[in-house]
Amino acid sequence: MFRFGWSVVLGTCVLLGACGGGEPSIALPDRAEPGVQREEARIATLLAVDPQASCAVRLLREVGTADYVWADCQAGDSGYSTPVKVDGETVTFPQDGSYYGPSIRSMFPADIAEAVLADGDRYHP
């Protein structure tokens, strides 16, 4: 009986993914909404400082005047793909190396930071 009980619990956890240890996920703004499309376009233009650059942006959340996005930008042979905080015209990029995680956690709301750090590929534009 005891073993059967754990089997049921374990099976439920595997099927539903509800027992922790999974990747955090966040609710994303609807990209079909015109306001979201306008804000993504504004941020993509802001980030493409080089005339040869092109940027794609995925809005993760708006909080007050701050936008939290994932940006993929390319200019010639160089580019970047990273989460970015945009507050008006001010753009904040995460730090590199061992400072990456702590900088993401200080820049973003906690749920977005953890989701991006757990599986950033899920949030690319």
C-alpha positions in Angstrom: 0.0 0.0 0.0 2.8 2.5 0.9 4.6 1.8 -2.3 1.5 2.1 -4.4 0.7 5.5 -2.8 4.1 6.9 -3.8 3.7 5.5 -7.3 0.5 7.4 -7.7 2.0 10.6 -6.4 5.1 10.2 -8.6 3.0 9.4 -11.6 0.8 12.4 -11.0 3.9 14.6 -10.7 5.4 13.3 -14.0 2.1 13.7 -15.9 1.2 17.1 -14.5 4.7 18.5 -13.9 3.3 19.9 -10.6 5.8 18.7 -8.0 8.5 21.2 -8.3 11.8 21.0 -10.1 10.3 22.1 -13.4 11.2 25.2 -15.2 9.4 28.4 -14.1 7.2 30.0 -16.8 5.6 33.4 -17.0 2.5 34.7 -18.7 3.5 36.7 -21.7 1.7 39.7 -23.3 -0.4 38.9 -26.3 1.7 39.7 -29.4 -1.5 40.1 -31.5 -2.5 43.2 -29.5 -1.6 46.4 -31.3 -0.2 48.1 -28.2 2.3 45.2 -27.7 3.3 45.3 -31.3 3.9 49.1 -31.1 6.0 48.7 -28.0 8.1 45.8 -29.4 8.7 47.9 -32.6 9.7 51.0 -30.5 12.2 48.9 -28.5 13.6 47.2 -31.6 14.2 50.6 -33.2 15.8 51.9 -29.9 18.2 48.9 -29.7 19.2 49.0 -33.4 21.7 51.9 -33.0 23.7 50.9 -36.0 22.0 51.6 -39.3 23.0 48.1 -40.4 21.5 46.5 -37.3 18.2 44.7 -37.1 16.5 43.7 -33.9 13.7 41.4 -32.9 12.1 41.9 -29.5 9.8 39.8 -27.4 8.0 41.8 -24.7 8.0 39.8 -21.5 6.2 42.4 -19.3 5.5 46.0 -18.7 5.7 47.4 -15.2 5.2 51.1 -14.9 7.6 52.8 -17.3 9.9 49.8 -17.5 9.7 47.1 -20.2 11.3 43.7 -19.7 12.2 42.1 -23.1 14.3 39.5 -24.8 16.2 41.1 -27.7 17.9 39.4 -30.6 20.0 42.0 -32.5 22.3 41.5 -35.5 24.6 43.8 -37.3 26.9 42.3 -39.9 28.9 39.5 -38.3 28.1 40.5 -34.7 25.1 40.4 -32.6 23.5 39.5 -29.3 20.6 37.7 -27.9 19.8 38.6 -24.3 17.2 39.8 -21.8 17.1 43.6 -21.6 15.4 46.1 -19.4 14.2 49.3 -21.1 12.9 52.2 -19.1 11.9 55.0 -21.5 15.0 55.5 -23.6 17.4 53.9 -21.0 18.5 50.4 -21.9 20.1 48.1 -19.3 21.9 45.0 -20.3 22.9 42.1 -18.0 26.6 41.7 -17.1 28.7 38.9 -18.5 30.1 35.7 -17.0 29.6 34.9 -13.3 27.7 38.3 -12.9 25.1 37.3 -15.5 22.6 35.6 -13.1 22.9 38.1 -10.3 22.5 41.0 -12.7 19.4 39.4 -14.2 18.0 39.0 -10.7 18.6 42.6 -9.9 17.2 44.0 -13.2 14.0 41.9 -13.5 11.0 41.0 -11.4 11.7 37.8 -9.6 9.4 35.5 -11.6 10.8 36.8 -14.9 14.4 36.5 -13.7 13.9 32.9 -12.7 12.1 31.9 -15.9 14.7 33.6 -18.1 17.6 31.9 -16.1 15.9 28.5 -16.2 15.1 28.5 -19.9 15.9 31.7 -21.8 15.4 30.0 -25.2 11.7 29.8 -24.5 11.4 33.6 -24.5 13.3 34.6 -27.7 11.4 36.6 -30.2 
